[in-house]
């Protein structure tokens, strides 16, 4: 949903799912998941029986890092606009 540049009312009401607080919370949680996936990659490399399952922590880490970057970029652009 795109916000208008010059709304009728002075203050633009952002949806709850796009608030700064929730964005930073999701960014922190996605970074925690990324750190967890790094540990999973280390364990799967060290354990001989789990080498075939290394794709799962790699995929989890890539997706959580991508989410972290997207949210940080969104909040940074929003801060520059104000």
N, C-alpha and C positions, 0 to 999 in steps of 0.2 A: 504494500500500500504506500503510495507516494504522498508525501506531505506537501501542502501548498506553500509557496514562497511567501505570499502575503495573505494570511488567513483573515477572516472577518474579525475574529477575536484576537487579542494580543498574544495570549499564551497558547502555544501548540501543545495539545495533549498527545503524548506518545503512548502507544499501546504498552501494556504491562510486559509483554514478552520482548519488547525492544528497549526496555529501560536500561540505563547505565549500570544500575546495581545488578540486574539479572545478567547482563552481558559480561560483567567482570566475574560474577560467580561462575558462569559457564566456562569462561576462559581459564580460571583457576582450576576448576574440576577437569577440564580437558588436558591441562598441563600435568595434573596428577596422573591421569590415565596414560599420558605419554611416558612419564617416568616409570610407571608400572610396566609398560610394554618394553622399555629398555631393559628392565630387570628380567623380563620374560625372554628376551633375545639372548641375554647373557646366560641364563639357565639352560636354554635349549641348545646353545653352542657347547656348553660344558658337559651336558649329559648326552651320552651316546645314543640313547633310545629316543630322544626327543628332537633330533636334528631334522627329521622329516616334517615336524610341526612348526618350524620356524616362521612359516608364512603367516601364521595367525598373529603373533605379537608384532611382526613387521607391518601387517595390514592395520592392526589396531593403532600402532604408533603413528603411521602415516595419516590415518583419518583424524586422529585426535590432534596432531600437529597442524593439519590443514584447518580444522575447526578453530584452533587457537589463533592462528594467523588471521583468518577471516574476521573473527570477532575483534581482535586488536586493531585491525585496519578500519573496521566499521566505527569503533569508538573514537579512534584517532581522527578520522575524517569528520565525525560529528563535532568533536572538540574544536577543530580548526574552523568549522563553519560558524560556530558561535563566537 
